[in-house]
Amino acid sequence: SGTVSSVTQILTKLQKECATPLPVLRHVADSMGNDMRAGLAVDGASDLKMILSYVDTLPTGNEKGLFYALDLGGTNFRVLRVQLGGIDQRVIATEAQQVSIPQDLMFGTSEELFDFIASGLAKFAEKESGEFQLLQGRKRELGFTFSFPVKQTSISSGILIKWTKGFAVSGTSGKDVVACLNEAMQRQGLQMQVSALVNDAVGTLAGAKYWDNDVMVAVILGTGTNACYVERIDAIPKMPGQKSQSGTTIINTEWGAFSTGLPLTEFDREMDAESINPGEQIFEKTISGMYLGEIVRRVLLKMDEAGSLFGSSMPDKLQTPFSLRTPHICAIQQDTSNNLDEIGSILFNEAGVEAKTEARQIVLEVCDTIAKRGGRLAGAGIVGILHKMEDDMKGLIFGKRTVVAMDGGLYENYPQYRNYLQDAVTELLGPALSENIVIEHSKDGSGIGAALLAAANSKYK
Ligand code: ADP
């Protein structure tokens, strides 16, 4: 019938527009490299901000002593302490705690928010048991992971550009967030100071490199996405005259803002236009966990409107933005039963629609199309970074084992996405080079990574 064929037409068109054959992947990888160079040359010259992290001392394994980490990135903050025993003993003990942030503090003053955090930290620090030993005469040192846009000014200072993710705290914009925290800790009478301010991707890289010295890149694929990597100081024109003992530093690419050469559809354009940040974060909107489910929902809604995909139901929920989330489309892809019953119940529960077996099959193909494009483009981005690094460090990337540390709920939980990402990397690099490149999950490395960076950048060295 006519309706069936219009559903099929939409699917065929979607698959065609989302296709990522090798030439598309190559173009994306090359563009990533070019945009990285442009961002390293001049601030503001590229979609990629290529932010200097001021992290040029990475953990080696020799770090010793007691260090703290604080992770503030959403509606919770996490505190952690770790006792480091040096190259042989490594991590002797860790303890962590999570505290949720009361809603009203997200709209209060800067002092109120930082006082709340410092008081949580102080309570946590009080409960230090015998396994944790501060060296005599020292203040406790803290690595501070702050996942909001910051203009970093040194390893232990950075100016808040703006609050995001629902925070609207007054009096912090333009201020040094490290000073805000240090002052709050002082008000609490807590003997602790921030030694490192780190982005979560940078923390992941540091945490992974502590265990495996071949780690050179870290990628976060969660609600959002970001990547950072080890760069040579003299390959950063916008940072003239700077020195680092290692000759290298970590660059935070903020690659979610990348946009060149991506295969996009009407569904992506409409989602972007209706988003709170139209025209921004296009790569993030194509590959990250916040958006994959929403893209699928938009496709299914159009299929239902134009071709009655779900028959005569009243798809109120299907019309609600973000009703279908990435964990749902992931669960849809795990259904291997004959009748696709699990898909049927997810669609019923989450989208309010009844789907016959043929419709379930179509839904599965839509999910696969969107996850495949996302995973493969993320893989192309990684290869873009690796090629750029190899160009400036001949033989130091492809000539040896090189590890890309991955973290984030999307990468961790979505096996098809992960496989598509790996496929794209292997296709782009070819069999010989890809043998040396290891894409590896580094679970929750960023918390301990921040503590390790506090150790590696200790004020007492
Ligand atoms: P965040 O990125 O918010 O700091 P995470 O790294 O834990 O935190 O990522 C959470 C995100 O991971 C969710 O927003 C979701 O998009 C994605 N995710 C979580 N669980 C799954 C799942 N089972 N399948 C696919 N994606 C998932």
Boltz pocket constraint, residues with backbone or C-beta under 6 A from the ligand:
constraints:
  - pocket:
      binder: B
      contacts: [[A, 73], [A, 221], [A, 222], [A, 223], [A, 224], [A, 288], [A, 289], [A, 290], [A, 326], [A, 327], [A, 328], [A, 330], [A, 331], [A, 407], [A, 408], [A, 409], [A, 410], [A, 413], [A, 414]]
      max_distance: 6.0
